[in-house]
Amino acid sequence: MNDGLSPAPAGDQDAATGAEKPGEAEGGWYIAARCTNCDVARQLAPDLIREATGRSEMIRQPRDKAEARQLHAAAFACPTRSVRRIDQRLDGALDPFPLALDDAVHLCGHNSPRTAGANSYLLRRPSGTMMMIDTPRWSSTLAARHEELGPVTDVLLTHRDHAAHGRRYADRFGARLWIHEGDLDAAPDADRVMRGTDPVEVGEGVTAHPLPGHTRGSVLYTADERYCFSGDSLYWSRATADLEVAESVTWYSIEELAASLALTADRLHFEWLLPGHGDRKRLPAREMAGRMKQLTSRVQLLQPRPIDFTAMRY
């Protein structure tokens, strides 16, 4: 039985499209035509995978074991299972997730197509308990892996787009499910509902900062003046080498997002930016604060425009 953890088996044709696999990738790695251009694989293997014509494509084959590990991480994270081997199945023993980013944060991997391929994280608390910020695809096997790191007490949703598996993971863990009232219809059975725009303490050293803009109920979470789990509100851009907002896919209001940043930016103190989409980045807290101030000023100048996925460049 496939529990959703393994990419589709290799064969002579792309299982999803029936299309012949690209000859230049024969005997190695390739990107299936079903790629939705979510950027996850490019985050994990940026020197091996690039964006071209609205999807990801291989730049070259891996040259050593370290690069092969990057591609395995990309393959096991890809929400459409589009990063594949032409010659063999992926070895489950090479699945790196949950992947430690430092001593307190793990990247969950196994991104879900039902959350637009968003990244999710596990945050360790000093007591040894864990919090999950957004969720990977649902799998009881994955849930068991997460529980091995420590009991999960809370599942923190950043906004409606990432709510698909929240209740199921919370129930499996016996955890509290959190969401903001602005997006409550996406998780109406949440155990904790944040209201208004004031910061809310949601656990030891963890604060929720309501940030309406991307959606009405968007929230980012900070922990220990070290981490910022930003959902889809902001991210680190490889294209600009700076903090950015996803202007072309801001569902609710870019003007509200500008107002939210103006209200909230000075309250945020962190080194690690850990978004749902776009790159992660670690910088000294003072530099992050300066870049947040600059981002806030830039967003004040943005004007509403129609949603355009094709304009999104991470």
Secondary structure, DSSP 8 states (H G I E B T S, - for coil): ---S-S-----SB-TTT--B--GGGTTSEEE-TT----SHHHHH-TTTEEEETTEEEESS---SHHHHHHHHHHHHH-TT--EEESSS---GGG---SEESSSSEEE-----GGGTT---EEEE-TTS-EEEES--S--HHHHHHHHHT--EEEEE--SGGG-TTHHHHHHHHT-EEEEEGGGGGGSTT-SEEE-SSS-EEEETTEEEEE-TTSSTT-EEEEETTTEEEEETS-EEETTTTEEE--GGG-SS-HHHHHHHHHHHGGG---SEEEESSSB-EE--HHHHHHHHHHHHHHHTT-------GGG---
